[in-house]
Amino acid sequence: MSGHSKWSTIKRKKGKADAERGRLFTRLIRELTVAARNGGGDMSSNPRLRTAVENAKSNNMPAANIERAIKKGTGELPGMTLEEVAYEGYAPGGVALLIETVTDNRNRTTSEIRHLLTKAGGRMGELGSVAWMFQQRGMIVVEKKGLSEDDVMLAALDAGAEDVSDEGDSWEIVTAPADLAKVSQALQEAGIEPLSSELIRLPKSTVALEREGAGKVLKLVDALEEHDDVQQVSANFDIPDQILEELGA
């Protein structure tokens, strides 16, 4: 759990930078569109869309942008044809990577992801070689701001959360995928506003990295997440706090 929590913290910091560069909105719009296309535009019967909308709102996306993305997904507005493609691979040190993308050109994206992996000393894996190492879970992040552990745990666990962990300046709440929206709503009803609420992939086990290896893996993951088609990168590494601080992550 702690290995993923550190990774989550890194990703949240990167998310702020992504927002400044305009990439975060692009990813959120693509998720809204695909979720609406696959499950319809009614949030009450489409949990994935409900989660996507909540995440978009938490990142201050205008309501008009959200509505437009959903209508593109349902076909009410014209838009490009998007396809979900997941790539499995390895970073240096044997770290497993599951790279989830949304693309309008599978061949281009495949070539570019392969290039990024190879350039960094990683490699593409066979279908099924990595996916089994991760399990999908809901992740809710709550900024502390004076909230006690009892406040958060009472609201979260009563609503069906699996775990609540202290991550310094925030609480991280893990749920079953189907319970993400329910737990998030329960927190809001208790007056606790989540910073983010999303589906992630938790590693079943982690690979411990030393400083040199950690730098290489973080650089590769950073490059992958810079790619416009990449929605999420899941990795099974663990890095000691001291090394993370030295690397500025």
C-alpha positions in Angstrom: 0.0 0.0 0.0 2.7 2.5 0.9 4.5 2.0 -2.4 1.4 3.0 -4.3 0.7 5.9 -1.9 4.1 7.4 -2.7 3.4 7.0 -6.4 0.0 8.6 -5.9 1.6 11.6 -4.2 4.0 12.0 -7.1 1.2 11.8 -9.6 -0.9 14.5 -7.8 2.1 16.9 -8.0 2.5 16.1 -11.6 -1.2 16.6 -12.1 -0.9 20.3 -11.1 1.8 20.7 -13.6 -0.3 19.0 -16.3 -3.1 21.4 -15.6 -0.8 24.3 -16.1 0.3 22.9 -19.4 -3.3 22.2 -20.5 -2.8 18.5 -20.7 -5.0 17.6 -17.8 -8.2 19.0 -19.4 -7.5 17.0 -22.6 -7.3 13.8 -20.7 -10.4 14.5 -18.7 -12.3 15.4 -21.9 -11.3 12.1 -23.5 -12.3 10.1 -20.4 -15.7 11.8 -20.4 -16.2 11.1 -24.1 -15.2 7.5 -23.9 -17.2 6.9 -20.7 -20.3 8.4 -22.3 -19.8 6.4 -25.6 -19.4 3.1 -23.8 -22.1 3.5 -21.1 -24.4 6.3 -22.2 -24.9 9.8 -21.0 -27.0 9.2 -17.9 -24.7 9.4 -14.8 -27.2 7.5 -12.7 -26.7 4.3 -14.7 -23.1 4.9 -15.8 -20.7 4.8 -12.8 -17.7 5.4 -15.0 -19.2 8.6 -16.4 -20.3 9.8 -12.9 -16.7 9.4 -11.7 -15.3 11.2 -14.7 -17.7 14.1 -14.2 -16.8 14.3 -10.5 -13.1 14.3 -11.4 -13.5 17.0 -14.0 -15.4 19.2 -11.6 -12.8 18.7 -8.9 -10.2 20.0 -11.4 -12.4 23.1 -12.1 -13.4 22.1 -15.6 -16.3 24.4 -16.8 -19.7 22.7 -17.0 -20.0 23.6 -20.7 -16.9 21.6 -21.5 -18.1 18.6 -19.5 -21.5 18.7 -21.3 -19.9 19.0 -24.7 -17.5 16.1 -24.1 -20.5 13.9 -23.0 -22.5 14.8 -26.0 -19.6 14.0 -28.3 -19.5 10.6 -26.6 -23.2 9.9 -27.1 -23.2 11.1 -30.7 -25.3 14.3 -30.1 -22.3 16.3 -31.3 -19.7 15.4 -33.9 -16.3 14.4 -32.7 -13.2 12.3 -33.5 -13.3 8.5 -33.2 -11.5 7.5 -30.0 -10.3 4.1 -29.1 -9.0 2.8 -25.7 -5.7 0.9 -26.0 -3.7 -0.5 -23.0 0.0 -1.3 -23.4 2.0 -3.6 -21.1 5.7 -3.2 -20.6 8.7 -3.0 -18.4 10.9 -0.1 -17.1 14.5 -0.5 -16.1 14.9 -2.7 -13.1 12.1 -5.0 -14.0 9.4 -2.5 -13.0 6.0 -3.4 -14.6 4.1 -0.7 -16.4 0.5 -0.7 -17.5 -0.1 2.2 -19.9 -3.7 3.1 -20.6 -4.3 5.4 -23.6 -7.2 6.9 -25.6 -6.2 7.5 -29.2 -7.6 8.3 -32.6 -4.7 6.5 -34.3 -3.7 3.2 -32.7 -0.7 2.6 -35.0 0.8 6.0 -34.3 0.3 5.6 -30.5 1.8 2.1 -30.5 4.9 3.3 -32.3 5.4 6.3 -30.0 4.9 4.3 -26.8 7.3 1.7 -28.0 9.9 4.3 -28.8 9.6 6.0 -25.4 10.1 2.6 -23.6 13.1 1.5 -25.8 14.8 4.9 -25.5 14.7 4.7 -21.7 16.0 1.2 -21.5 12.6 -0.4 -21.1 10.6 -2.7 -23.4 7.1 -3.5 -24.6 5.6 -6.7 -23.1 3.3 -9.3 -24.5 -0.4 -9.1 -24.0 -1.2 -10.3 -20.5 2.4 -10.1 -19.2 1.7 -7.2 -16.8 -2.0 -6.6 -16.4 -2.4 -9.4 -13.9 0.0 -7.6 -11.5 -2.5 -4.8 -10.9 -6.0 -4.7 -9.4 -8.5 -1.9 -10.1 -9.5 0.1 -7.2 -11.2 3.5 -6.4 -8.9 6.2 -5.0 -10.2 9.2 -3.2 -7.8 11.9 -1.9 -8.9 14.3 0.8 -6.9 17.3 1.9 -6.5 17.3 5.7 -7.2 20.9 6.5 -8.0 20.2 10.1 -9.9 17.0 9.5 -9.2 14.3 12.0 -8.6 10.7 11.1 -11.8 9.7 13.0 -13.8 12.2 10.8 -12.6 10.7 7.6 -12.5 7.1 8.6 -16.0 7.2 10.1 -17.6 8.6 6.9 -15.5 6.5 4.5 -15.6 3.1 6.2 -19.3 3.4 7.0 -19.9 3.9 3.3 -17.9 0.8 2.4 -14.3 2.0 1.9 -11.6 -0.6 2.2 -8.8 1.4 3.6 -7.8 4.9 4.8 -4.2 6.0 5.0 -2.4 9.1 6.2 -0.2 10.6 3.5 1.2 13.6 5.3 -0.9 16.5 3.9 -3.8 14.3 2.8 -5.9 11.2 3.4 -6.0 8.5 0.8 -9.1 6.3 0.7 -9.2 3.1 -1.2 -12.5 1.5 -2.3 -13.8 -1.3 -4.5 -14.4 0.1 -8.0 -18.2 -0.2 -7.7 -18.1 1.7 -4.4 -16.1 4.7 -5.5 -19.1 7.0 -6.3 -21.0 5.9 -3.2 -18.0 6.6 -0.8 -17.3 9.9 -2.5 -20.9 11.0 -2.1 -20.9 9.9 1.5 -17.8 12.1 2.2 -19.4 15.1 0.6 -22.6 14.6 2.6 -20.4 14.6 5.7 -19.0 17.9 4.6 -15.7 16.4 3.4 -14.9 17.6 -0.2 -12.5 15.2 -2.0 -9.5 16.6 -3.9 -9.9 13.8 -6.5 -11.9 10.7 -7.0 -10.8 8.2 -9.7 -10.3 4.6 -10.7 -6.7 3.5 -10.5 -4.7 0.2 -10.6 -3.0 -0.8 -7.5 0.0 -3.2 -7.8 -0.3 -6.5 -6.0 3.4 -6.3 -5.1 6.2 -3.8 -5.6 9.8 -3.7 -6.8 12.2 -1.8 -4.4 14.3 0.8 -6.3 17.6 2.4 -5.2 18.5 6.0 -6.2 19.9 5.3 -9.7 17.1 3.0 -10.7 14.5 5.3 -9.2 15.7 8.2 -11.3 15.5 6.2 -14.5 12.1 4.9 -13.8 10.6 8.2 -12.8 12.1 9.8 -15.9 10.5 7.2 -18.1 7.1 7.4 -16.4 7.3 11.2 -16.7 7.9 10.9 -20.4 5.0 8.5 -20.8 2.6 10.7 -18.9 3.7 13.7 -21.1 2.3 11.8 -24.1 -1.0 13.3 -25.2 -2.7 10.0 -25.6 -1.8 8.5 -22.3 -4.6 8.6 -19.7 -2.9 6.7 -16.9 0.4 4.9 -16.1 0.3 2.2 -13.4 3.7 1.0 -12.0 4.7 -1.4 -9.3 7.7 0.3 -7.8 8.5 1.4 -4.3 11.0 4.2 -3.6 12.2 5.2 0.0 11.1 8.6 1.1 14.7 9.8 1.4 15.4 9.0 -2.2 12.2 10.7 -3.4 13.3 13.8 -1.6 16.7 13.7 -3.1 15.2 13.4 -6.6 12.8 16.2 -5.9 9.7 14.0 -6.5 
